[in-house]
Amino acid sequence: MSAPPYFEEESAGLVAKEAAGDNAAALSVSEISALLKRTVEDRFGFVRVRGEISGFKRAASGHVYLCLKDENARLDAVMWRGTAQRLNFQPEDGLEVVATGKLTTYPGRSNYQLVIERMEVAGEGALLALLARNKARFEAEGLFAPERKRALPFLPRTIGVVTSPTGAVIRDILHRLADRFPVRVLVWPVLVQGQGAAEQVAAAVRGFSGMAAGGPLPRPDLVIVARGGGSIEDLWAFNEEAVVRAVADCSIPIISAVGHETDTTLCDFAADRRAPTPTAAAEMAVPVRSDLINQIGELTLRKRRAVLRPLQLGRERLAARAERLPAPQALLSPQAQKLDELSERFRRALGDRTMLARGELQRVSGRLSLPLLAARVQTARGRLDGLARLFVSLDPDKVLARGYVRVTDPSGRTLTNRAAASGAASLNLHFQDGELAVSTGPAPMRAAPRPKPASPPDDSPQGKLL
């Protein structure tokens, strides 16, 4: 094989030499790298590449590094931080995308790479595949578990709504709440589609969840995340991991009302309740006030009936028993007749008794004449005088004047024999002119004589009955 014409035979020496008029001057590595970089960038300044993401990595600086591959080749790619922040979805390995950007070289490693300026999911099928993978992953973590679901408050005082402040959704919700049961509504305005929508929705949900009770604004008792209908691309922000985790971690019961009845997002599975439409979410949130008033009125009526029912039953039972009772006149007539008979008998008996007592009085009063009473008094006086003389004659102290002595023990009992006298510790001797206390022991007992009152003569007034 012959050498290229610009290679001289003598150039194969040990030291490189440049001949005069040589057009192939030696280039430095940096120069050739720069030439390649300009050539590639000029030729491929705008390309769209379709491939599957592999080796996705987000650096601490915010830049994203990945590869796009198909079954035969792979292409390194980089996405700078500003572009990565504007993505409408979260890239992950295995997702087929269409990347738009420019090819450039990286002299440091002698390779080329795609600088991505925009990246989209490669068709709705790829987007649905990503949705299915994310759903399976969140289900495996338990974010959609039924035991995580909480009951909605029966009548929330404050409702927080996360939605766009200018769309028809918030007007529909406020109108339905006003019709059913007016409550206080706090609206957290967010973007509901496009760049930054997922971050704003997640921040709003976490903001409501982090509100402290008793603060300047009342903490909601219920949160509604709402958006109108749209394509899967329009609703994709509510499939993002940030929104799903924020809804699942919310400490307040939450209703997801994203899209129409046929639309389903991962936010619906993470929420405590899914509403087919935002209007339906408002209907789930509060009961109908008029229905509650009617129900309270009905319960009040039932309570009144329940309270009065025993009284009514008692009245009916009393009336039934009263009908079986005889008439009061029938019960009182025999007793009244008996009372009349007893009254008549009492009247007659009283009259008869009075007549008998009057006759007895007349009979007895005939024996109460003054001469008869005087005679009876004289007789009674004679008997009394005899008893008085007998009393004086039987007085034991009467014979003391003739030298007799009456002996008594300390209790005053008269002793009539020696045995009784020897058993007493001391004796009292009764003389006509007094008493003398003596001791029955060995030592004599000396005592001053006590004068005895003189006995009245027999003819004293004491011996006679007046």
C-alpha positions in Angstrom: 0.0 0.0 0.0 1.4 3.3 -0.9 1.6 6.1 1.6 -0.5 9.2 1.3 1.0 11.8 -0.9 1.6 14.2 2.0 3.7 11.7 3.8 7.3 12.0 2.7 9.6 9.0 2.8 12.1 10.9 4.9 9.4 11.9 7.4 9.6 8.4 8.9 12.7 9.4 10.8 13.3 9.5 14.5 12.6 13.3 14.9 9.5 14.9 13.3 10.4 17.6 10.9 8.2 20.0 9.1 9.0 20.5 5.4 8.6 23.8 3.7 5.1 24.3 2.3 3.7 21.4 4.3 -0.1 21.7 4.7 -0.5 19.1 7.4 0.9 21.0 10.4 0.8 19.0 13.7 -2.2 19.9 15.9 -2.3 19.8 19.7 -4.8 17.5 21.4 -6.8 20.5 22.5 -6.8 21.9 19.0 -8.1 18.7 17.5 -10.6 18.3 20.3 -11.9 21.9 19.7 -12.1 21.2 16.0 -14.2 18.1 16.7 -16.4 20.0 19.2 -17.1 22.7 16.6 -17.7 20.2 13.9 -20.1 18.1 16.0 -22.0 21.1 17.4 -22.3 22.7 14.0 -23.5 19.5 12.4 -25.7 18.4 15.3 -26.7 21.7 16.9 -30.4 20.6 17.2 -31.4 16.9 17.4 -34.2 14.9 18.9 -33.2 11.5 20.2 -35.6 8.8 21.3 -34.4 6.2 23.7 -34.7 4.5 27.1 -33.3 6.2 30.2 -30.5 4.3 31.9 -28.2 5.2 34.8 -30.2 8.2 35.8 -28.3 10.2 38.5 -29.0 13.7 40.0 -25.8 15.3 41.3 -25.6 17.5 44.4 -25.3 20.5 42.1 -28.7 19.8 40.6 -27.3 18.7 37.2 -28.7 15.4 35.9 -26.6 12.7 34.2 -28.0 9.8 32.2 -27.7 7.6 29.2 -30.2 7.1 26.3 -30.0 3.7 24.9 -31.7 1.3 22.5 -31.0 -2.3 21.6 -27.8 -1.4 19.6 -26.2 1.7 21.1 -26.1 4.1 23.9 -25.6 7.9 24.2 -24.4 9.8 27.2 -26.5 12.8 28.1 -26.5 15.7 30.6 -29.2 18.0 31.7 -28.1 21.2 33.5 -29.9 22.2 36.7 -32.1 24.9 35.2 -33.4 22.5 32.6 -33.9 19.7 35.1 -36.0 22.0 37.4 -38.4 22.7 34.5 -39.2 19.0 33.9 -42.9 18.1 34.2 -42.2 14.6 35.3 -39.7 12.7 37.3 -37.3 10.7 35.0 -36.3 7.2 36.0 -34.5 4.2 34.6 -36.5 2.3 32.0 -38.6 5.2 30.9 -38.7 5.8 27.1 -38.3 9.5 26.3 -37.7 11.9 23.5 -34.8 14.3 24.3 -34.2 17.5 22.4 -30.9 19.2 22.5 -27.5 19.4 20.9 -24.5 17.1 20.6 -21.2 18.2 22.0 -17.9 16.6 22.9 -16.2 16.3 26.3 -12.5 16.6 25.7 -11.7 15.4 29.2 -12.8 11.8 28.3 -12.6 12.0 24.5 -16.3 11.2 24.1 -19.4 13.0 23.0 -22.7 13.6 24.8 -26.1 15.1 24.3 -26.9 18.3 26.2 -30.6 18.0 26.8 -32.6 21.1 26.6 -36.1 19.5 26.8 -37.2 16.0 27.5 -40.6 14.4 27.1 -42.1 11.0 27.6 -42.1 9.1 24.3 -45.8 8.8 23.8 -48.8 8.1 26.0 -48.0 4.4 26.2 -44.6 5.2 27.8 -46.3 7.6 30.2 -48.8 4.9 31.2 -46.0 2.4 31.7 -44.3 4.9 34.0 -47.6 5.5 35.9 -48.0 1.7 36.4 -44.4 1.3 37.7 -44.9 4.2 40.1 -48.2 2.8 41.3 -46.7 -0.6 42.0 -43.8 1.0 43.8 -46.0 3.1 46.1 -48.3 0.1 46.7 -45.3 -1.9 47.8 -44.4 0.8 50.3 -48.0 0.7 51.7 -48.9 4.3 50.8 -52.2 3.1 49.3 -53.1 0.6 52.1 -56.7 0.6 53.2 -55.8 0.7 56.9 -54.2 4.2 56.3 -57.5 5.6 55.2 -59.2 7.8 57.8 -62.9 8.7 58.2 -63.9 12.2 57.1 -65.2 14.6 59.8 -69.0 14.7 59.9 -69.2 18.5 60.0 -65.8 20.3 59.5 -65.7 23.9 60.6 -62.9 24.8 58.3 -62.0 23.3 54.9 -58.6 23.8 53.2 -58.7 23.7 49.3 -55.6 23.2 47.2 -56.3 24.3 43.7 -56.0 27.1 41.2 -57.5 30.3 42.5 -58.8 31.4 39.0 -60.3 28.3 37.6 -63.9 27.1 37.6 -63.0 24.4 40.2 -62.8 26.7 43.2 -66.1 28.4 42.1 -67.9 25.1 41.9 -66.6 24.0 45.3 -67.5 27.3 47.0 -71.0 27.3 45.4 -71.7 23.7 46.4 -70.5 24.3 50.0 -72.7 27.5 50.3 -75.7 25.5 49.1 -75.2 22.6 51.4 -73.7 23.9 54.6 -71.7 27.2 54.6 -68.3 26.7 56.3 -65.1 28.6 56.4 -62.8 27.8 53.4 -59.1 28.5 53.2 -57.7 28.4 49.6 -54.1 27.6 49.0 -53.5 28.8 45.4 -51.2 26.6 43.3 -50.5 25.7 39.7 -52.3 22.6 38.7 -50.4 21.6 35.6 -47.1 22.4 33.9 -43.7 23.2 35.3 -43.5 23.5 39.1 -47.1 22.3 39.6 -46.2 19.2 41.6 -43.9 21.1 43.9 -46.5 23.7 44.6 -49.3 21.2 45.3 -47.0 19.1 47.6 -46.0 22.3 49.5 -49.6 23.4 49.9 -50.7 20.0 51.3 -47.7 20.0 53.7 -48.5 23.6 54.6 -52.0 22.8 55.7 -50.8 19.7 57.5 -48.2 21.7 59.4 -50.6 24.4 60.6 -50.8 24.6 64.4 -54.1 24.7 66.2 -54.9 28.1 67.8 -52.8 30.0 65.2 -53.8 33.2 63.4 -55.7 31.1 60.8 -57.8 28.1 61.9 -56.3 24.7 61.2 -58.5 22.9 58.6 -60.5 19.9 59.7 -60.5 18.7 56.1 -58.4 19.3 53.0 -59.5 19.0 49.3 -57.0 18.7 46.5 -58.9 19.6 43.3 -58.4 20.1 39.6 -60.6 20.0 36.6 -60.4 17.3 33.9 -57.7 16.9 31.3 -55.4 14.5 29.5 -52.9 12.3 31.3 -50.3 14.9 30.6 -52.4 17.7 32.1 -53.0 15.7 35.2 -49.4 14.4 35.5 -48.5 16.7 38.4 -50.8 14.7 40.6 -48.9 11.5 39.7 -45.6 12.9 40.9 -43.9 11.3 43.9 -43.8 14.6 45.8 -47.5 15.0 45.6 -48.3 11.4 46.4 -46.1 11.3 49.5 -47.4 14.7 50.7 -51.0 13.5 50.4 -50.2 10.2 52.1 -48.3 11.9 55.0 -51.0 14.6 55.6 -52.2 14.7 59.2 -55.6 16.0 58.1 -58.2 13.9 56.4 -57.9 14.6 52.7 -60.1 14.3 49.6 -58.6 14.0 46.1 -60.9 15.5 43.4 -58.6 15.5 40.4 -60.1 15.4 36.9 -63.5 13.9 35.9 -65.0 10.6 37.0 -63.0 8.6 34.4 -59.7 10.2 35.3 -57.5 8.5 37.9 -54.3 9.7 39.4 -51.9 8.3 42.1 -53.1 11.2 44.3 -56.5 9.5 44.4 -55.1 6.3 45.8 -53.0 8.1 48.5 -55.9 10.3 49.7 -58.4 9.2 52.3 -61.3 9.5 49.9 -61.5 10.0 46.1 -64.2 12.2 44.6 -65.2 11.8 40.9 -65.4 15.6 40.5 -64.6 18.7 42.6 -68.3 19.3 43.1 -68.7 15.8 44.4 -65.8 16.5 46.8 -67.8 19.4 48.3 -70.8 17.2 48.7 -68.7 14.6 50.5 -67.2 17.3 52.8 -70.4 18.6 54.4 -73.9 17.4 54.8 -77.0 19.3 53.7 -77.9 21.8 56.4 -81.7 21.6 55.7 -81.5 17.8 55.9 -79.8 18.1 59.3 -82.4 20.5 60.5 -85.2 18.2 59.4 -83.5 15.2 61.0 -83.0 17.1 64.2 -86.7 18.0 64.1 -87.7 14.4 63.5 -85.4 13.2 66.3 -86.9 15.8 68.6 -90.4 14.7 67.7 -89.4 11.1 68.3 -87.9 12.0 71.6 -91.1 13.8 72.6 -93.1 10.8 71.6 -90.8 8.4 73.4 -91.2 10.5 76.6 -95.0 10.9 76.3 -95.6 7.3 75.2 -95.3 5.8 78.7 -97.6 8.5 80.0 -100.1 7.8 77.3 -99.9 4.0 77.9 -100.4 4.7 81.7 -103.5 6.8 80.9 -104.9 4.0 78.7 -104.2 1.4 81.3 -105.8 3.6 84.0 -108.8 4.2 81.9 -109.2 0.5 81.2 -109.0 -0.4 84.9 -111.3 2.5 85.8 -113.9 1.1 83.5 -113.8 -2.3 85.3 -114.3 -0.6 88.7 -117.9 -0.3 90.1 -119.4 3.1 90.3 -118.5 5.1 93.4 -122.2 5.5 94.3 -122.6 1.7 94.2 -119.7 1.3 96.6 -120.9 4.1 99.0 -124.6 3.3 99.1 -124.4 0.2 101.3 -122.1 1.9 103.7 -124.3 5.0 103.8 -127.3 2.8 104.5 -125.4 1.0 107.3 -124.3 4.4 108.7 -127.9 5.5 108.8 -128.9 2.3 110.6 -126.1 2.6 113.2 -127.0 6.3 113.7 -130.6 5.4 114.4 -129.6 2.6 116.8 -127.2 4.9 118.6 -129.8 7.5 119.0 -132.3 4.9 120.4 -129.6 3.3 122.7 -128.6 6.7 124.0 -132.2 7.5 124.8 -132.7 4.2 126.6 -129.5 4.6 128.5 -130.5 8.0 129.6 -133.8 6.8 130.9 -132.2 3.9 132.8 -129.6 6.3 134.3 -132.3 8.7 135.3 -134.3 5.9 137.1 -131.1 4.7 138.9 -130.4 8.2 140.0 -133.9 8.7 141.3 -133.6 5.4 143.2 -130.3 6.2 144.8 -131.1 9.8 145.5 -134.0 8.6 147.7 -131.5 7.0 150.1 -129.4 10.1 150.4 -131.5 11.9 153.2 -129.7 14.1 155.8 -130.7 12.2 159.0 -129.6 9.0 157.5 -126.2 10.4 156.5 -125.8 11.9 160.0 -126.5 8.6 161.7 -124.0 6.8 159.5 -121.4 9.5 160.3 -122.0 9.1 164.0 -121.6 5.3 163.8 -118.4 5.7 161.8 -117.1 8.1 164.4 -117.7 5.7 167.2 -115.8 2.9 165.5 -112.9 5.3 164.8 -112.7 6.4 168.5 -112.6 2.7 169.5 -109.7 2.1 167.2 -107.9 5.1 168.6 -108.2 3.8 172.2 -107.1 0.4 171.0 -104.0 1.9 169.3 -103.0 3.7 172.5 -103.4 0.6 174.6 -101.2 -1.4 172.2 -98.5 1.2 172.1 -95.3 -0.6 173.4 -93.9 2.6 174.8 -97.0 3.1 177.0 -95.7 0.7 179.6 -92.3 2.4 179.9 -93.7 4.7 182.6 -94.1 1.6 184.8 -90.4 0.7 184.5 -90.2 -1.3 181.4 -87.5 -0.8 178.7 -87.9 -1.4 175.0 -84.8 -2.7 173.2 -84.0 -2.0 169.5 -81.1 -2.7 167.2 -79.4 0.2 165.3 -82.0 -0.2 162.5 -84.8 0.6 164.9 -86.2 -3.0 164.9 -87.6 -4.0 168.4 -85.9 -7.1 169.8 -88.1 -9.5 171.8 -85.6 -12.3 172.7 -82.0 -12.7 173.9 -80.7 -14.4 170.8 -81.6 -11.4 168.6 -80.1 -9.0 171.2 -76.8 -11.0 171.4 -76.4 -10.9 167.6 -76.5 -7.1 167.4 -73.3 -5.0 167.6 -75.1 -2.4 169.7 -78.4 -1.8 171.2 -80.7 1.1 171.9 -82.6 1.1 175.2 -85.7 3.1 175.2 -86.7 4.5 178.6 -89.6 6.8 179.5 -87.4 9.8 179.5 -85.0 8.9 176.6 -82.8 6.4 174.9 -79.5 4.9 175.9 -77.1 3.3 173.3 -75.1 0.3 174.7 -72.5 -1.9 173.2 -72.7 -5.7 173.3 -68.9 -6.0 173.1 -66.3 -6.2 176.0 -65.7 -2.4 176.1 -68.5 -0.5 177.5 -70.0 2.2 175.4 -70.8 5.5 176.9 -73.4 7.7 175.4 -75.3 10.7 176.5 -78.9 10.0 177.2 -81.3 11.4 174.7 -84.6 12.9 176.1 -87.7 11.1 174.8 -90.7 13.2 173.9 -93.5 12.8 176.3 -96.5 10.7 175.2 -99.6 12.7 174.8 -102.3 11.9 177.4 -105.1 9.8 176.3 -107.5 12.7 176.4 -105.3 14.7 174.0 -106.8 15.7 170.6 -104.5 13.1 169.0 -106.4 10.3 170.6 -109.7 11.4 169.3 -111.1 11.4 165.9 -112.4 14.9 165.0 
